[in-house]
């Protein structure tokens, strides 16, 4: 087998001693039993991690292979028999991992969960139920969702608020109105019927109201709490804003006679502690879990990792990723890619962290997929290291991956970030010569880059070229151009562009773009233009954004302005009287009683005779008389 040739000595990706070698060339040789792979690092022995022989996978007892077994076959008695042989290898974490892998196969997830639920060795938990409910919360498996929710309640578990809100949002997106209403009703009823809720409230009140000490523990002892996993988890969630007190409570519970922490409660406390002010305690719990042979389940890992990334705790996010990759429940390629993207998005991105993630992935899987190459390439271009990024592109080619729009878009983004706009434009020309046609995303990045550099006129030229190529402006392009104009105080130009593109090309800008432009137009007294945009918003079925317009009318507008607004906004509305009432109230707040009366006189009879409006005028006149 040919060895890979490293050229890392010629590249300095990092200024630290941990410079990582990049392989520039490789030769590929396939034999019956061996597959050569490409590496960014020192070549290592090749291990075929993905056997073609199905029997090897079939008789494996690893969590990943159990998930594969359910994924690749229709549910049958044969699968049930095979799963039965592996019962001893299925832990709580394993069940969660399999359900997580079946996220896009809710029918199979339901079969697997029902099979597991019937086993005597299976220990249910709110974590498992929360996960399966999220998987089943869609139109195809909504019947199974409600059956599972009933099972959950029957076994004494209750839907936590986080899961409830996530599922509720999904029902709203899928326009499942009946299920949305039913879930809201069921959740509220669960809270009312949950006898444990009052005890949880008392415990949380005692702990959060004082510093942890003998006084607190004595008060807790007086309650004579019936400790259970479900109870401990509920208290920990309620103490999420007091992580150090949650940490104390967790250890106090573990010291109580007759109760012992398990993987469920350990995972629950890690979710609470994964934040800046308790990160030391978080890692202590992780070490404690190792000592008692517990692991983070994959669902807990995903939630913690995303939180660490949002809080820009990248060092901890990478350390946790490395820990998980060394365990039984390894994150997916997408999770790795998302982590790399988060690191790169940080203005002070640490390339060492990027290479640690990639190296850990390769050490386990032995080959790097394109998504990981993309992540490394994104970090390098974002840091302005274009020579090194070009070498990564070469290694990608040698690994069998052809540069695509993602690759070129990242170069365009990096060049725009460094204000090297002419070079960024030339990248698109080079793409076409290589047979890779720039897509709308690449054009959007180029236009956004020009706008960010305050080169709005050049951005418009790029926009014109994009239109010539046959692409339609999407909301992202449109938003960037409008923001560019607004940053230069060219509000009229932004308005003209929006109206022209919306009317000529039937493009729908973002709701936020409309709102921002309306506020800016009103700021320079452009009422007619703002009203026109309000009508366009309504045409695109966006939620109403009338408040700034009403405020403008009540402070600076005329009665004629109010009539125009009400005529435009109330057209076809069954509740047009509410808009009139709102305008009248605003006039009164600004002390413009005469304008309010003039408007009242111009109203149609069915509006002026409305009880609420007559009562409003009556109360105002009474106050005027009293003074």
PyMOL commands that set and color helices and strands:
alter all, ss='L'
color gray80, all
select helices_A, chain A and resi 8-10+54-58+63-72+77-85+87-89+92-101+106-117+126-136+142-154+161-173+177-193+196-209+214-222+229-238+243-254+263-273+276-291+298-310+314-325+333-345+351-365+370-382+386-398+405-417+421-433+440-452+456-468+475-487+491-505+511-523+527-539+547-556+559-570+576-589+593-602+605-608+611-626
alter helices_A, ss='H'
color red, helices_A
select strands_A, chain A and resi 5-6+23-25
alter strands_A, ss='S'
color yellow, strands_A
deselect
rebuild
show_as cartoon
